[in-house]
Amino acid sequence: MDFARSDFPEGFQFGAATSSYQIEGHSFGGAGKTHWDTFAATPGNVVRAENGDIACDHYHRYADDLDLLAEGNFDVYRFSTSWARVLPEGRGTPNPEGLDFYDRLVDGMLERGLKPAATLYHWELPSPLADLGGWRNRDIAGWFADFTEVIMGRIGDRVWSAAPINEPWCVGWLSHFLGHHAPGLRDIRATARAMHHVLLAHGRAIETMRALGMSNLGAVCNMEYAAPADDTPQAAAAAELYDGYYNHFFISGMFKKAYPDTVLEGLGPHLPKGWQDDFDVIGAPVDWCGINYYTRKLIAPNDDPWPSHHEVDGPLPKTAMGWEIYPEGLEYLLKRTHRDYTGDLPLYVTENGMAAPDEIEDGAVDDPHRIDYLDQHLGAVRRAIAAGAPVAGYYAWSLLDNFEWALGYEKRFGLVHVDFDSLQRTPKASYHALKAALARG
């Protein structure tokens, strides 16, 4: 790779990221059922009806996986906790096995000199709470605050950083409007409520962690570069709206205590009563902001109901997800976020990576396209820093090939190949390239 640590500011943190349901294995350790278990059990929702029962068996193999991080010269491990593993019913009595697991996991990171970067929620909502309406129910903000107090009351004294919710857009829009993720709804009223309540839960969790004496708390939003599919005013307006509900809605709520007018035109009538009164909680001060970035989208108008647009296939090289490779979008979004929202707060690229059809040949995995992808995006980070954006870290997605949600085990994002039959780990060429780059001063 075409960089060394000295190409970045002193103290810049390099890490790798995962999420609990995608790697731990959810069928043991006392974990409760989640809406992803039932979503996956419904025919047609997940490729080959695969699920997270075993995943990468990180629950039992975490020590080996932490060794991979330490041996790869990473500074930070961004992991997530499973609400249903800690509180199988979503509320009430904690599961001792779950709390003990996260104790062991955090201690294992510290023993290896890794900084634990915790995300409280990466989409595995306990089924009993889904039965009560899940993210559509305002009470979820209180339930989430209670979960925060339980898990961070146990490990919060040792984590280096913490963020409440990964990718609010996926929790709200992708899961309640597009129906691609659990709970698989396509309902604009449910969407508006979920998008608001996820932000309210974020704020309640920040307040709870502050009360526990924790610091280095942040927010993690996923962003895509939105571009018009042609040079018409209609396409420009469509791209602006996509940018609004994908990129601006959540970060604007957190940092400006307001939602974009373009988005309120469609979602406003469906937001819960009194939503305007929640911004003091939603805007609870944070210490940093994380951006997950993968691609750009070309947007064209259509005659469908609001939002009245669709994605158009673009001309750039694509990953195995069909996503265009556009590192310039990451540079732009880092600079815009710094300029328009976060000011001097540190920014982190909390996820960035690509899926590729990786296969083992002669005991190795050659993935030059991933090496190039990571190299290009780290170049975009350097350009953003040179332009004044206070980017303080970069975390590759993902450490391991894993359960890629509705796409099952078909799409491989990992720096480390996982054989999902034997569960054997094989570091890919990209892992070795990053390891070597991070060893350079």
N, C-alpha and C positions, 0 to 999 in steps of 0.2 A: 504494500500500500504506500501511497505517495505522501506520507506524513510521519512526523515524530511528535512526541509529547511537547517538545520545545516549540512546535508550530502553534501551540495553544497557550492561553494565559496560564501563569503559575497557579496551581491548585485546580485546574480544570479536571473534572471527574469523568472517567470513562466507565461505562457499566453495560450490563446486559439485563434484559427484562423477561419476565414470565408472568403467568397468572395461575391462581390456585386450581380452578376447575380444569384448566387445560393440561395440567401436568401432574397433579397430585395423585389422582385416582380417588374417586368419591364413594366407592363401595365399601370402605373400611374405615377404621379409626373413629367410629361413632358418628360419622357425618350424617346429617339429616337430608331428606330429599329436597331438591331444588326445582324451580320451574324449567331449568335446562334438562333435568332428567325426564320430565314428562313431555317437554317439547320434542326431545330426541326420540321418545317412545311413540310419537305420533307419525304414522306413515307419511313419507314425502317431505318431512321437514329437514332431515339430515341425510347426507350422502350415505348410502348403504345402511341407514338406520344405526350408525355408529354413535357412541356415547362416551361419557367421561368416567365410566366405572373404574377402569384401570389407568387409562391415559399413559403417562410415562412412569407411573408408580414412583413418583418423586417422594411420596409419603414415606416409603421405605428406603429409597435410594438417594435421599437428599444429601448425605455426606459425600457421596461420589460426585454429585452435581456441583456441590460447593467447591470440591477439589478442582473441578474443571474451571470454575471462575477464578480461583486463586492462581492456578497454573497458567491461566490465560492472561495474567497481569491486569485483570480488571480491578477497579477501585470500589465499585458499587454493585450491589445486587438489588434490582428493583423487583420485588415479589408482591404478591397480594395474599390477603387472608380470606378464608371462606366463611361467610356469615353462617352458613348452615353447618359447618364443621364445629364452629364455636358455640352456636345456639341452634341445635337441631330443630327446634320449633320456631325459630326466629325470635322468640322471647323466652323469658323464664330461666330455667336451670341450665347453666353452661355445661358443656361436655368436657370433662377433665382430660380425655385423650386429645381433644382438639387443642386445648390450651397448652398442654404439655408438648404437643408437636411444634407449635409456634415458638415455645420456649427453646426447644432443642435447635430449631432452625436458626433463630436469631443468635443464640450462643455459638452455633457452628460458624456463622458468618464472622462473628467477632474473633473467634479463635484463629481464623484464617486471615485476619486483617481486612475483611470486607466491610464496607459500610452498608447497613441494612436500610433500604429505602422501601417503606411499607405503603401499599395501597390497600385501603380497607375493603373496597368492593370492586370486583371485576366481573359482575353480572350474574352471580349464582344466588339468586333470591330464594330464601327458604320457601318451600311449597305452602306451608300454613299461612304465610304472609301473602303469597300470591292469591290464596283462596279469599283473602280479605280485600282484594283489589290491588295489591302490590303498589306499584308506583302511582297508580291512579288515586290512592287513598292518602289524604293529607297526614294521617296518623303515622305514615311511614317515616316521616322526619324524626318523630320521637322514638320510634322503634330503632332507627339507625343510630340515633344518639346513644341509646342504651347499649346497643351492640358495640359502639365505639368505646364506651366506658369499660365494658367487660374486656375486650381484647387489648386495648391500650393500657388498661389498668394492670395487665399482665406483662406486656412487652414494651410499653411506651417509654420506659426508663432506659431502654437500650437501643431503640431504633435511631438512626441518624436523621431520617426525614420521614414524613408521613403526608399522604394525601387521601382525602375521603373516597372519591369515586373516579374510576377510570372512564374516560370518554362519555360524558353525559349525552352527547348526540346519539350514541349507539343505544344507551339505556332508554332514551326518550323516543327519538324519531325512527331509528332503524327497527326498533322492536315493537312500536305501537302504531306507526303510520305505514311503514313499508312491510312490516310483518316478517322480516327475514330472520329475526332473532327472537328468543323467548321474551314475552309470552306469545308472540306471533299474531299480534292484533293489527288491524288496518282500520283505525278509527280516529278521526281528527280530535274528538273530544278527549279520548284517552291520551292522545299524544300531547295535547296542550297541558293537561294535568300532570302527566309524567315528566314533561320537560321542566315545569315549574317546581314540582315536588322534589325532583332530584337536586335542584339547586338549593331548595330549602333544607334538605337533608345534608347537603354539603356544608351549609352554614352552621347547622346544629352540631355537626361533627367537629368542625373547627372550634366552636365554642367549648365543646366537651373536652377536647384535647388541651386547649388553653387552661381550662380549669384543673386539669391533671398536671399542669406545670410543663407541658411539652412545648418545644419550639421547632423551628425549621419545618413549618407546615406549609403545604402548597395546594395547588389545584392543577389538574391534568385534563386538558381539552384536546380532542382530535380535530385536526384541520386539514382541509384540502384546498388547493389553489383552484378557484372557480374562474373559468374563462368563457366568454361567449363563443358559440359555435360558428358564428359568422359576424359580419360587420354591420348588421342591422340594429336599430335601436331596440327592437323587440328582444333580440338575443342578449343585448347588453343588460336589459332590465331583468331577464330571466336569470342571468348569471349573478346579478346583484342580489336577487332574492335568494338564490341558492347559497351564496356567500353569507347572507343574513342569517338563515336558520341553521346553517352548518357551522359557520365560523364565528359569527358575531353574537348570536343569541346568548350563549352561556357565559362567555367571557365578559360581555357587556353587563349581564346581570351581576356578576361577581365584582367587577371593577368600576362600573358606572352606575350601578343600581337602577338600571333601566333596560328595556328590551327594544330592539330596533323597530321603527315604525313599519318598515316593509313587512316584517314578520307578524306584527300585531294585526295587520290588515286581515290575515287569514286565521291566525290562532287566537286573537284577542277575544272573539265571542265565545270561545270554548275554555278559556282560562278559568280557574276556580274563583269564586267570589272573594274579594278582598286581597287578591294577589298583589296589588300595589303596596300593601302594608308589610310585605315580607322582606323587603330589600335590605333593611338593616341587618337582618340575620344572614341573608344570602351574601351580602357584602362584607361579612366578617373578615377582617384583615388577614392576609396570608403573607408568607415570607418569600415565596418564589412561585413561578408559574411554569408548568410543563406543557410541551406541545408534542403530540403524536402526529407524525406526518409520513405519508406514503406516496401520494400521487396528486395529479391535477384532474379535473373533470371539465369537459366541454359541454356547455348547457345550451339547449335550443328551446324556443317557446312552442307551445301546442295549444289546442283548444279544449284540453281537459279542464276539470275544475281546479281551483287553486291547489297547488302552486303553479299549475299550467305550464309545466316544462318537463323536459326529459334529458337524459345524458346521451351524448353522441360519441361514437367511437372515434378516437383521436389517431393521428398519424405517427406518434412517437413509438419507439421500442417499448415493449410491455413485459411485465412480469407474468408469472404463471397464473396470477389472479386476473389477468387482463388489464392491469393498471398501468397507465403510462409512467415512464420514468422521467421525472421532471424535477431535478434538484433545485432549479431556480425558484420553484415554488416555496421550498423550505426557507431559502434566504429571504424571500419577500415576506413570508409570514412572521419570521423572527423579527425582522425590522419593523413591520407594521405593529406587531403586538407590543414591542418596546415603545414605539412612538405613540400609539393611540390608547394603550391600556395600562401597561405595567410600569412604565417609567424606569426607575433605577433598580427595580427588583430583579434578582437573578432569573434567567430563563434556562430551562433545561429541555433538550430534545429527549423526551422520556420514552419514545418509541420511534424507530425507523428501521426498515429492513425490507426484504423482498422474498416472495415465494418462488421456488424454482423446482423443476422435476429432478431432484437430486437422487442419485443412485450410487451404491457402493460398487466399485470396481477394483479388484486386487487389494481389498482391504482399505481403500481410501475413497474419499468423495471430492471430486474436483468441481468446484463451483466458481469459475472465473467471473460469471455475470454478477454474482453477489459481491465479490471483491470489488468489482468496478462500481456497482451501485453504492456500496458503503463509502468507497473512496470519493465518488462524486458528491455525495451528500455531506461528508465531512468537509469537503472543499467549500460547499455552500455555507456551512457553519462558520468556517474561517472568514469567508467574505462578509457574513453578517457581523461578526465580531469586529472586523476591520472598519465596518461602517458605523460602529458604536453600539451595537446590540450587546447587552451584558450576558452573553451565553456562558453558562458555568459548567455545563456537562452534556454528555451525549450517551444514550443507552441504546444499544442495538436490540432490535426485536428479531429473533428471540434466541435465548440460550439454546433451547431444545426444539426440535420438531415436536409438534404437539397436536392436541385435539383442536382443530381449527373451526370450531363452532358448527354452523350449518354445513360446512364443507368437510366435516369429518376429519379423517387422517390423510386426506388426499393432497393437501397443500402444505409444503414444507418451507417454513420460514427460518429454521434453526441454523445456528452456527455449528451445532452438533447434531449429527444424524442419529435418529432413533429407529431401531428395528422394532416395530410394534408387536412382533411375535415373541422375540427373545428379549426385548427391551434393552439390548446392547447399545451403548453409546459409542459413536465414532466421530471424533472431531473432524470437521470439513476443512478444506483448504482455506476458507475464509476465517475460520477460527485461528488457524496457524498464522495467517497473514496479519490478523489483528494482534495476536500475541507478540509477534515480532515487532510490529510498529509501536506497540505500547512499551516494549522493552527499550526502544531507542529514546535517549534522553531528551 
